[in-house]
């Protein structure tokens, strides 16, 4: 059995949301009532889009700020790392030590 995740209030089915799937209204009063409800639903959805776009812009701005800070921190970290010194001539520059034979 598949479960649905109703973590967002707009995803929870309500009587108002379910009744739009019924048959056509029978008289003038029902038509006007449904038209008014649809206008309210349209206004609510437009407000939701406005809020969503505002949140999206704010989030994008925050992402850009975080990325700039990450770039700055990486540069500062690289500056703190010790610089590799040039190897004197005759030494192995691969980062490994050469083998030396010792006799006692």
N, C-alpha and C positions, 0 to 999 in steps of 0.2 A: 504494500500500500504506500503510495507516494504522499508525503506530507508537504504542506506548503509552509513557507516561511513568511508569516505575516508580521514582520518586524517594523513595517512602515504603516502608519495609520491609514493612508490612502488606499492601501491594498486590502484592507479588511472589508468584506462585502457588507453593505448596509441595505436597509429597506429602500432608501432613496436611490441608491445605485442600481438595485436589482429591478425596480419597477419600470425602467425604461425599455425593457424587453417585452412588455405586454402588448396587447392588441391596440389598435388605434382608438383614441378617445371617442366616446359616443355622442357627446353634446358640447355646446359652446363653453360651458363652465369648465369642463375637464380639459378642453384644449387650452383655455387661458391659464388654468392652473399649471398644467404641464409646461406651457411656454414660459411662465414666470419661474418655475423651478429650473428649467433649462438655462434661462438667463443667469440665475444665481450660480448654477454649476459652471457656466462659462466664465463668469467673473472670478469664481474661486480658482479655476484652472489657470486663468491669466495671472492672478496674483501668485500662484504657485510657480509659474514659469519665471516671473519677475524675481521672486526670492531665489529660485534655483540659479538663475543667471548671475545674480549678485553674489551668491555663495561661490559660484564657479570662478568669477573674477577675483574674489578675495583669496580663494585657494590658489589660483594661478600666480597671483602676486606673492603669496607666501612661499610657493615652490621656488620661484625665482630668487627670493631672498635667501632661502636655505641653500640653493645651489651656489650663489655668490659666496656665502659664508664657507661652504665646503671647499671651494676653490682657494679662498684665502687661507684656510687652515692647512690645506695641502702644501701651498707655497711656503708657509711658515715652517711646517714640518720638514720640508726638503732643505730649507736653509739651516735648520738645526742639525741635520745629519752631517757627520764629519766628511770632509772632502777627501777623496782618495788621493794619496800623494803619488807623485811620479816615482816609478821604481828605478833605482840606480842601474846603470848598465850592467848587463851580465846576470841580472836576476830574472827569475821566471815571473811574468806578469799575469799569469792565468789565475792568480789568487791561491795557488797551492804551493806548499813548501817543497823544495827540492830535497831529494834524499841525500843524506850525508853519511859516509861510513866512518865510524869511530872505532879505534883500536885501543884496547887497554893494555 
